[in-house]
Amino acid sequence: MERELTPEAFSALLEGLYERDDRLELRQEGEVYPRSEKVDAYILSGHAEALQSVEFDGDLWGTLEDIDEQAADEDEAWAKIRAFYLDRGNLLLRLGAGEEWIFNESLARRIGLLSPDSHE
């Protein structure tokens, strides 16, 4: 599964989330949330299975080692990581040039990146 977000849509996603006890959830209209539960891109990146980012270190080589793969360069490493996670039903989120984040399907549904009943 793959999805692309514009910078505006990504900002809206972040504004619509909160993190409590290391768990991301959608904010509910009318509820008040402490500032400490605010989610920014850095916090969201910590919930990604893997990521390729200009801004954040996704520990490419550590992730590759975790999935018992080897690669000659970063491009090959990311291709293997993507294939591994996408073959297991995870979501690839594209956020612009050089920005790809991979999320577990259940998390992607919970935070509104996939609709709850879709089979995308």
Buried (B, 14 or more C-beta within 10 A) or exposed (E): BEBEBEEEEBEEBBEBBBBEEEEBBEBEEEEEBEEEBBBEBEBBBEBBBBBBBEEBEBEBEEBBEEEEBEBEEEEEBBEBBBEBBBEEEBBBBEBEEEBBBBBBBEBBBBBEBBEEEEEE
